Amino acid sequence: LGTSRLEQDLGLLMSLCASEDHEVTKAAARALRAFPAHRATAALLGLLAHARWDVRLASAEVLAARGDGTAIPSLRSAASDER
C-alpha cells in the first residue's frame, strides 16, 4: 500500500492509523511516507499525540523523512512534550 500512491490506498492507510493494534498503526504511519498529500501529513501529525511512544516516534520519523516544512512546528512542539 505504501508504494501505490493511489487515493484509495491513502484512505485505507489513514483508517489504519486509528487501529487499536499499535503495530498496525506504526506500519500504516510508515507506509504514509510515500504519499505527498496534505491528508497524509495531517494523519501523521495526529499520531504525534498517540498514547504509545513508539507510535509517536514512528510518526515523527516519517514526518522528518518526508521533508514537509509544514510539519516542523508540530514536530518541535511534540519533541518538547516528550520526556
C-alpha positions, 0 to 999 in steps of 0.5 A, spaced: 500 500 500 505 504 501 508 504 494 501 505 490 500 512 491 493 511 489 487 515 493 484 509 495 490 506 498 491 513 502 484 512 505 485 505 507 492 507 510 489 513 514 483 508 517 489 504 519 492 509 523 486 509 528 487 501 529 487 499 536 493 494 534 499 499 535 503 495 530 498 496 525 498 503 526 506 504 526 506 500 519 500 504 516 504 511 519 510 508 515 507 506 509 504 514 509 511 516 507 510 515 500 504 519 499 505 527 498 498 529 500 496 534 505 491 528 508 497 524 509 501 529 513 495 531 517 494 523 519 501 523 521 501 529 525 495 526 529 499 520 531 504 525 534 499 525 540 498 517 540 498 514 547 504 509 545 511 512 544 513 508 539 507 510 535 509 517 536 516 516 534 514 512 528 510 518 526 515 523 527 520 519 523 516 519 517 514 526 518 522 528 518 523 523 512 518 526 508 521 533 508 514 537 509 516 544 512 509 544 514 510 539 519 516 542 523 512 546 528 508 540 530 514 536 530 518 541 535 512 542 539 511 534 540 519 533 541 518 538 547 512 534 550 516 528 550 520 526 556 
